[in-house]
Amino acid sequence: MKRVACLVVLLMFEAARSQAQQIGDPEKGVGLARDVCSQCHATRKGQLLSPSVRAPTFVELATTPGMTTAALTIALTTPHAGMPMFMLSPEQRQDIIAYIVGLKD
């Protein structure tokens, strides 16, 4: 249990550190989202339903109250039910996050 708590704390510090840096490139993020995420998620504005009924749309993710770059970073770096773990570089992860956050507008 201590290991899990330490891992969560480390991930939170990493998320806070990465949030302080530039978020990423949303133009690169849209391509990554299409290539990596679109099998399960609706990744574009205007898509009302995701291919997988259990996967929220990216617009839903972007507009969820409290959804921050830190929360998205944690979501993309920790395993959770129904979400496969992808091997994304920190830069790729930030690009996808920048794209998702940009969907709020």
C-alpha positions in Angstrom: 0.0 0.0 0.0 2.9 2.3 0.8 4.3 1.7 -2.7 1.0 2.7 -4.3 0.8 5.9 -2.2 4.4 6.8 -3.1 3.6 6.2 -6.8 0.6 8.4 -6.6 2.5 11.2 -4.9 5.3 10.9 -7.5 2.8 11.1 -10.3 1.2 14.1 -8.8 4.5 15.9 -8.6 5.3 15.0 -12.2 1.9 16.2 -13.3 2.3 19.5 -11.4 5.8 19.9 -12.9 4.6 19.2 -16.4 1.6 21.5 -16.0 4.0 24.3 -15.2 5.8 23.7 -18.5 4.2 24.3 -21.9 1.2 22.0 -22.4 2.1 20.6 -25.8 1.2 20.9 -29.4 -2.5 20.4 -30.1 -1.8 19.9 -33.8 0.4 17.0 -33.1 -2.1 15.8 -30.5 -5.0 15.6 -33.0 -2.9 13.2 -35.1 -1.9 11.1 -32.1 -5.5 11.0 -30.9 -6.7 9.8 -34.3 -4.0 7.2 -34.5 -4.0 6.0 -30.9 -7.3 6.9 -29.2 -10.0 6.9 -31.9 -10.6 3.2 -31.8 -12.4 3.7 -28.5 -13.0 7.5 -28.1 -14.7 10.0 -30.3 -11.8 12.4 -30.6 -13.2 15.2 -32.7 -15.7 18.0 -32.0 -19.1 17.1 -33.4 -18.7 13.4 -32.7 -21.5 12.7 -30.3 -20.7 9.0 -29.5 -17.5 7.1 -29.0 -17.0 3.8 -30.8 -16.8 2.2 -27.4 -19.9 3.0 -25.2 -17.6 2.9 -22.1 -15.2 5.5 -23.5 -16.1 9.2 -23.0 -15.8 11.5 -26.0 -12.8 13.9 -25.9 -15.2 16.8 -25.7 -16.8 15.2 -22.6 -13.3 14.8 -21.1 -12.4 18.4 -21.9 -15.6 19.8 -20.4 -15.7 17.6 -17.2 -15.6 19.9 -14.2 -12.2 19.7 -12.5 -10.5 18.2 -15.6 -7.1 19.7 -15.7 -3.8 19.0 -17.5 -2.6 17.4 -14.3 -5.7 15.1 -14.1 -5.3 14.2 -17.8 -1.6 13.4 -17.2 -2.5 11.1 -14.4 -5.2 9.4 -16.4 -2.8 8.8 -19.3 0.0 7.4 -17.0 -2.0 5.2 -14.6 -3.9 2.0 -15.5 -7.6 2.1 -14.9 -10.6 -0.1 -15.8 -11.2 -0.4 -19.5 -8.3 1.8 -20.6 -5.3 0.0 -22.3 -1.9 1.4 -21.3 -0.1 3.0 -24.2 3.6 3.6 -24.4 3.5 7.4 -25.1 6.5 9.6 -24.6 6.0 12.5 -22.3 5.9 14.8 -25.3 3.2 12.8 -27.0 1.2 12.7 -23.8 1.4 16.5 -23.5 0.4 16.9 -27.2 -2.7 14.8 -26.7 -3.5 16.7 -23.5 -3.1 20.0 -25.3 -5.5 18.8 -27.9 -8.1 17.7 -25.4 -7.8 20.9 -23.3 -8.3 22.9 -26.5 -11.6 21.2 -27.1 -13.1 23.3 -24.2 -13.3 26.3 -26.5 
